[in-house]
Amino acid sequence: MAAMRGAHLVKHSGKEVRRSGRSTLLRSSAFGALAAFTALSATSARAEDAPADRIIVTGAVPDDYTVDDQSTSTRLDLSLRETPQATTVISRAQIEDFNLDTINDVLLMTPGVNVERAETTRTYYNARGFDIINFQYDGVGQPLPSGLQIGAIDTATFERVEVVRGSSGLTSLTGNPSAAVNYVRKRARRETGGHASLAYARFDRVRGDVDVNMALTEDGGVRARFVGAYEDGESHLDFYHDSRLTLYGTLSADLGDSTVATVGYGWQENDPTGVTWGGVPFLDANGDMLEYDRSITTAQPWSSWHSISRDLFGDITHDFGNGWEGKVSVLRRVRTMEAELFYLYGAQDADGNGLYSWPGAYIDRHSETTFDAHLTGNFTLFGRSHDLVLGANYGEAHLREDEAEAPAQTNLPLTPEEAFGGAFARPDFGAYSLQAAYTTKTYGGYGTLRLSLADPVHLLLGGNVTRTEREGHSYGTPNYFAKTRFLPFAGLTVDLTGSLSAYASYATIFNPQINMRRDGSVLDPLEGKTYEAGIKGEWLDGRLNAAIAVFKTDQQNVAEATGELVENSVQNAYIQVDNSSRGVEFDVSGELLPGLQLTGGYAYVDIEDNDGINARTFIPRHTVRLSTVYTPPVLEALRLGGSVRYQSRITNDGAVQDEYAVVDLMARYQLTRNISLGFNLDNLTNAKYWQSIQFAQGLYDAPRTWRGTLGVSF
């Protein structure tokens, strides 16, 4: 449904004067901050570590805000310090502390990532100036996703979320030089136990969670895990109501001493009503910025966007001995969507006139099948140990979209009550007709070699040969392409001290396009390159990590709408342009002091077009994400925390969002060994701001909200 009414929800290209010399100042400041962490570690290391009863879960401790290792970048299990790319991990602890119940919530708190919530149901993401379309499940990339998320993805089923910024062509099938987002699922553990929670929040929102792990044999050799979550409630937006049900089950079994097999199934249903298709216009007929009540919406009470996602997955891991391990993974995803929507267009005058209707109904079906097999191991050469990954993958995606129109209720002038008061009657939609259907296939082979050149020096060399084919049609226009690319990768890490390492990397990625020129020819594939260098630090036996990175990203053949239509078609016509971005990022995660967990960072990005003029000005140039929690040593049952999101001023073709910060607070008290009470307060200062100004329309974000939670473990 990403193609829905593209002629009306069109991106604008505002211009803004670039501030020169800013990145140099920020780089020196960030390097100074990293040096301060090095000095602090000397004091922290001397502090006595109070040992706690900790259960290791997939490389992470439940209360920790960092992880031992990740493999999203290279498929090698490397620590954050050993990885030659900027990496952020949102742990399960942070997800639960701050009620990050959806992927939107998680990515909102990820340094360097921006979440563009243009509507109630559709969301876009970007990093380093470019759209994020690279998504993985347990490290396996999905075939040519659009980057457009329809319906919230619940985080109840994930152990953590890993984000590698930059080009990820080594592990992603296709994508942009922005970031790769890896959803790491919960796995069954060998012990029996679980937890459940019940929460009530402002706007009559109710949420229940349950997570149960069972050892099905005495030694835990066969084990299962079940996760369920249900959320229902109203919103600060008029007419909007949503409910979401998530079910997930997984079973793991030891097949002998060296083999583990896992299967799982996930099911999620989103059923929102009063949804928007687009938002309220930013500008009036004179081009002046409009101001509205925070609850305003263009939704109608009858508008809806129902979706169901079904995931079936399995993998087998075998230890061949002598440091070699193989893994085969399969994922089958089917997503269906049914929507009845109302869009308005135009610009209102002083009397509220000038807006017009455009309703539509849609049925979509997406299915994806992904296969990945890889071998990981180490070998000795010239007296030194080296690491190697060899693998292959295959992805196949099918899409079908049917549309029903309502000509008699289309292009009608709207009264203010119809536009913003929910008074537009549900249209009589006609019969559905096929609008788009195509199949995409992606084949790939990849390899990574990590050479130990000396004790402190490691060189990573890799590459991915990818072929992508698509065949079908979209809104009456044939859609076919077949492209093959080799995507090289190189990285170097040098240990400067026992705690600090320097790194540099070069990474590439590509993404075939479906956009067309005016003559109907398909645009050339997007080509992305990322140059990156930085310093990473690791202290307190890996419990505290920090990093500073500088980067330059080039993307060629970016589609830019011309305002015309493709000949003999209703599709928008595009031309190819080149964009580039450069910036600096600072990350920190882990245990800063005993009992004090911290995660977050700062990002600066400067984006330019072919002519050196600021591009994509709806993306903030400065962002800060910071979360911290503290457990007082004298009262270990209490957990206090806070988080802040900041972004600088943004503009887009006359629309303006001034800089703002959002502050959230949390507290949790362990009443008994098994019962806890929690309270969260979001948007403490009641800041009022637009969720996104990427398009000509938008919505306000929520005001100050609260939530209370009762938790039980067993």
BELGI-V45100 format. One record per residue. RES is the residue in three letters. PHI is phi in whole degrees, -180 to 180 (999 if undefined). OMEGA is omega as a letter, one per 40 degrees, with the letter a starting at -180 (* if undefined). Layout:
RES PHI OMEGA
RES PHI OMEGA
//
This chain:
MET 999 i
ALA -62 a
ALA -85 a
MET -59 i
ARG 43 a
GLY -62 a
ALA -68 a
HIS -109 i
LEU -98 a
VAL -111 i
LYS -75 i
HIS -106 a
SER -120 i
GLY -71 a
LYS -117 a
GLU -149 a
VAL -70 a
ARG -81 i
ARG -93 a
SER -79 i
GLY 80 a
ARG -70 a
SER -66 i
THR -63 i
LEU -62 a
LEU -69 i
ARG -62 a
SER -65 i
SER -66 a
ALA -69 i
PHE -63 i
GLY -64 i
ALA -64 i
LEU -65 i
ALA -63 i
ALA -64 i
PHE -64 i
THR -62 i
ALA -66 a
LEU -64 a
SER -62 i
ALA -64 i
THR -73 a
SER -65 a
ALA -65 a
ARG -81 i
ALA -67 a
GLU -71 i
ASP -84 i
ALA -78 a
PRO -68 i
ALA -120 i
ASP -75 a
ARG -119 i
ILE -107 a
ILE -77 a
VAL -125 i
THR 45 i
GLY 82 a
ALA -131 i
VAL -96 a
PRO -51 a
ASP -92 a
ASP -84 i
TYR -106 i
THR -143 a
VAL -132 i
ASP -73 a
ASP -158 i
GLN -151 a
SER -130 a
THR -62 a
SER -74 a
THR -131 a
ARG 75 i
LEU -87 i
ASP -78 a
LEU -116 i
SER -69 i
LEU -59 a
ARG -69 a
GLU -81 a
THR -86 a
PRO -85 i
GLN -145 i
ALA -69 a
THR -135 i
THR -128 i
VAL -121 i
ILE -94 a
SER -81 i
ARG -62 i
ALA -61 i
GLN -67 i
ILE -57 a
GLU -79 a
ASP -61 a
PHE -111 i
ASN 54 i
LEU -83 a
ASP -80 i
THR -128 i
ILE -63 i
ASN -57 i
ASP -63 a
VAL -63 a
LEU -72 i
LEU -62 a
MET -102 i
THR -95 i
PRO -57 i
GLY 82 a
VAL -112 i
ASN -117 a
VAL -111 a
GLU -101 i
ARG -90 a
ALA -71 a
GLU -142 i
THR -73 a
THR -119 a
ARG -101 a
THR -137 i
TYR -117 i
TYR -127 i
ASN -146 i
ALA -151 i
ARG 54 i
GLY 93 a
PHE -130 a
ASP -67 i
ILE -88 i
ILE -130 a
ASN -104 a
PHE -123 a
GLN -131 i
TYR -118 a
ASP 52 i
GLY 86 a
VAL -103 a
GLY -71 i
GLN -95 a
PRO -74 i
LEU 50 i
PRO -70 a
SER -83 a
GLY 84 i
LEU -97 i
GLN -94 i
ILE -107 a
GLY 86 a
ALA -73 i
ILE -92 a
ASP -76 a
THR -91 a
ALA -58 a
THR -92 a
PHE -106 i
GLU -78 i
ARG -166 i
VAL -128 i
GLU -106 i
VAL -127 i
VAL -109 a
ARG -87 a
GLY 106 i
SER -80 a
SER -126 a
GLY -64 a
LEU -70 a
THR -121 i
SER -101 i
LEU -64 i
THR -151 i
GLY 159 a
ASN -111 i
PRO -81 a
SER -114 i
ALA -171 i
ALA -114 a
VAL -111 a
ASN -111 i
TYR -88 a
VAL -97 a
ARG -73 i
LYS -68 i
ARG -121 i
ALA -68 i
ARG -109 a
ARG -83 a
GLU -100 i
THR -97 i
GLY 165 i
GLY 173 i
HIS -153 i
ALA -143 i
SER -147 i
LEU -135 a
ALA -130 i
TYR -131 a
ALA -137 i
ARG -56 a
PHE 67 i
ASP 55 i
ARG -93 i
VAL -123 i
ARG -140 i
GLY -128 i
ASP -130 i
VAL -144 a
ASP -142 a
VAL -122 i
ASN -115 a
MET -133 i
ALA -87 a
LEU -87 i
THR -126 a
GLU -60 a
ASP -92 a
GLY 77 a
GLY -63 i
VAL -120 a
ARG -146 a
ALA -140 i
ARG -145 i
PHE -125 i
VAL -130 i
GLY -139 i
ALA -149 i
TYR -138 i
GLU -136 a
ASP -152 i
GLY 167 i
GLU -91 a
SER -147 i
HIS -70 i
LEU -84 i
ASP -58 i
PHE 75 a
TYR -82 i
HIS -142 i
ASP -139 i
SER -137 a
ARG -143 i
LEU -120 a
THR -126 i
LEU -129 a
TYR -153 i
GLY -141 i
THR -144 a
LEU -131 i
SER -124 a
ALA -143 i
ASP -83 i
LEU -99 a
GLY 91 a
ASP -82 a
SER -122 a
THR -130 i
VAL -127 i
ALA -115 a
THR -135 i
VAL -130 i
GLY -161 i
TYR -142 i
GLY -126 a
TRP -141 i
GLN -137 i
GLU -121 i
ASN -111 a
ASP -136 i
PRO -87 i
THR -128 a
GLY 67 a
VAL -85 i
THR -104 i
TRP -125 a
GLY 85 a
GLY -150 i
VAL -83 a
PRO -64 i
PHE -76 a
LEU -116 i
ASP -88 a
ALA -64 i
ASN -91 a
GLY 84 i
ASP -92 i
MET -69 a
LEU -94 i
GLU -122 a
TYR -129 i
ASP -67 a
ARG -64 a
SER -87 a
ILE -65 a
THR -154 i
THR -99 a
ALA -69 i
GLN -111 a
PRO -57 a
TRP -86 a
SER -69 a
SER -151 a
TRP -151 a
HIS -83 i
SER -145 i
ILE -132 i
SER -120 i
ARG -125 a
ASP -123 i
LEU -122 a
PHE -139 i
GLY -160 i
ASP -154 i
ILE -129 i
THR -117 a
HIS -128 i
ASP -95 a
PHE -82 a
GLY 89 i
ASN 57 i
GLY 85 a
TRP -111 a
GLU -141 i
GLY -121 i
LYS -143 i
VAL -122 a
SER -129 i
VAL -135 i
LEU -137 i
ARG -121 a
ARG -124 i
VAL -131 i
ARG -126 i
THR -121 a
MET -139 i
GLU -131 a
ALA -140 i
GLU -120 a
LEU -128 i
PHE -132 i
TYR -119 i
LEU -123 i
TYR -139 a
GLY 112 i
ALA -137 a
GLN -85 i
ASP -92 a
ALA -64 i
ASP -92 a
GLY 86 i
ASN -92 i
GLY 111 i
LEU -108 a
TYR -135 a
SER -93 i
TRP -155 i
PRO -84 i
GLY -164 i
ALA -128 a
TYR -142 i
ILE -129 a
ASP -121 i
ARG -140 i
HIS -117 i
SER -134 a
GLU -137 i
THR -127 a
THR -129 i
PHE -129 i
ASP -143 i
ALA -138 i
HIS -148 a
LEU -122 a
THR -125 i
GLY -170 i
ASN -132 a
PHE -144 a
THR -108 i
LEU -146 a
PHE 55 i
GLY 77 a
ARG -127 a
SER -93 a
HIS -128 a
ASP -116 a
LEU -142 i
VAL -128 i
LEU -130 a
GLY -158 i
ALA -145 i
ASN -144 i
TYR -146 i
GLY -135 i
GLU -137 a
ALA -129 i
HIS -123 i
LEU -133 i
ARG -137 i
GLU -132 i
ASP -115 a
GLU -132 i
ALA -124 a
GLU -109 i
ALA -135 a
PRO -57 a
ALA -69 a
GLN -110 a
THR -105 i
ASN 66 i
LEU -89 i
PRO -65 a
LEU -110 i
THR -80 i
PRO -56 i
GLU -67 i
GLU -73 a
ALA -73 a
PHE -125 a
GLY -113 i
GLY 73 a
ALA -96 i
PHE -82 a
ALA -68 i
ARG -62 a
PRO -72 i
ASP -92 a
PHE -70 i
GLY -80 a
ALA -72 i
TYR -76 i
SER -135 a
LEU -69 i
GLN -114 a
ALA -151 i
ALA -159 i
TYR -156 i
THR -122 i
THR -119 i
LYS -125 a
THR -132 i
TYR -119 a
GLY -150 i
GLY -136 a
TYR -142 i
GLY -157 i
THR -137 i
LEU -122 i
ARG -110 a
LEU -97 i
SER -92 a
LEU -77 i
ALA -161 a
ASP -52 a
PRO -96 a
VAL -123 i
HIS -131 i
LEU -114 i
LEU -109 i
LEU -127 a
GLY -159 i
GLY -166 a
ASN -140 i
VAL -97 a
THR -126 i
ARG -122 a
THR -123 i
GLU -127 i
ARG -139 i
GLU -146 i
GLY 157 i
HIS -148 i
SER -141 i
TYR 51 i
GLY 84 a
THR -112 i
PRO -59 a
ASN -134 a
TYR -144 i
PHE -159 i
ALA -148 a
LYS -132 i
THR -126 i
ARG -141 i
PHE -105 a
LEU -114 a
PRO -82 i
PHE -143 i
ALA -145 i
GLY -148 a
LEU -135 i
THR -123 a
VAL -132 i
ASP -75 i
LEU -86 i
THR -142 i
GLY -69 a
SER -120 a
LEU -117 i
SER -135 i
ALA -104 i
TYR -147 i
ALA -147 a
SER -152 i
TYR -132 a
ALA -137 a
THR -134 i
ILE -164 i
PHE -144 a
ASN -152 i
PRO -61 a
GLN -112 i
ILE -109 i
ASN -70 a
MET -125 i
ARG -75 a
ARG -62 a
ASP -82 i
GLY 95 i
SER -77 a
VAL -79 i
LEU -63 i
ASP -65 i
PRO -60 i
LEU -67 i
GLU -120 a
GLY -123 i
LYS -135 i
THR -128 i
TYR -110 a
GLU -145 i
ALA -148 a
GLY -177 i
ILE -129 i
LYS -124 i
GLY -129 a
GLU -143 a
TRP -134 i
LEU 55 i
ASP 56 i
GLY 87 a
ARG -78 i
LEU -130 i
ASN -128 i
ALA -147 a
ALA -155 i
ILE -129 a
ALA -135 i
VAL -116 a
PHE -146 i
LYS -137 a
THR -125 i
ASP -119 i
GLN -132 a
GLN -102 i
ASN 68 i
VAL -71 a
ALA -75 i
GLU -128 a
ALA -65 a
THR -94 a
GLY 88 i
GLU -106 i
LEU -109 i
VAL -63 a
GLU -54 i
ASN 59 a
SER -153 i
VAL -102 i
GLN -79 i
ASN -66 i
ALA -95 a
TYR -133 i
ILE -121 i
GLN -98 i
VAL -134 i
ASP -111 i
ASN -125 i
SER -141 i
SER -140 i
ARG -145 a
GLY -179 a
VAL -140 a
GLU -136 i
PHE -130 a
ASP -129 i
VAL -147 i
SER -157 i
GLY 125 a
GLU -96 a
LEU -71 i
LEU -140 i
PRO -53 a
GLY 88 a
LEU -114 i
GLN -100 a
LEU -144 i
THR -150 i
GLY 153 a
GLY 174 i
TYR -127 i
ALA -137 i
TYR -124 i
VAL -139 i
ASP -123 a
ILE -117 a
GLU -131 i
ASP -96 a
ASN -56 a
ASP -94 i
GLY 77 i
ILE -98 i
ASN -52 a
ALA -121 i
ARG 49 a
THR -73 i
PHE -76 i
ILE -93 a
PRO -66 i
ARG -78 a
HIS -126 i
THR -139 i
VAL -132 i
ARG -130 a
LEU -150 i
SER -133 i
THR -146 i
VAL -134 a
TYR -138 i
THR -111 a
PRO -62 i
PRO -59 a
VAL -84 i
LEU -147 a
GLU -70 i
ALA -77 a
LEU -103 i
ARG -133 a
LEU -118 a
GLY -158 i
GLY -156 i
SER -143 i
VAL -141 i
ARG -121 i
TYR -130 i
GLN -143 a
SER -81 a
ARG -62 i
ILE -131 i
THR -140 i
ASN -166 i
ASP 50 i
GLY 98 i
ALA -79 a
VAL -135 i
GLN -126 i
ASP -68 i
GLU -60 i
TYR -155 i
ALA -135 i
VAL -119 a
VAL -114 i
ASP -120 i
LEU -127 i
MET -144 i
ALA -150 i
ARG -142 a
TYR -126 a
GLN -87 a
LEU -66 i
THR -137 i
ARG -59 a
ASN -118 a
ILE -126 i
SER -135 i
LEU -122 a
GLY -131 i
PHE -142 i
ASN -124 i
LEU -125 a
ASP -104 a
ASN 54 a
LEU -51 a
THR -89 i
ASN 59 i
ALA -62 i
LYS -112 a
TYR -158 i
TRP -77 i
GLN -68 i
SER -166 i
ILE -124 a
GLN -62 a
PHE -112 a
ALA -79 a
GLN -138 i
GLY -168 a
LEU -137 i
TYR -79 i
ASP -82 a
ALA -71 i
PRO -77 i
ARG -59 i
THR -133 i
TRP -137 i
ARG -156 i
GLY -112 a
THR -135 i
LEU -107 a
GLY -118 i
VAL -133 i
SER -112 a
PHE -153 *
//
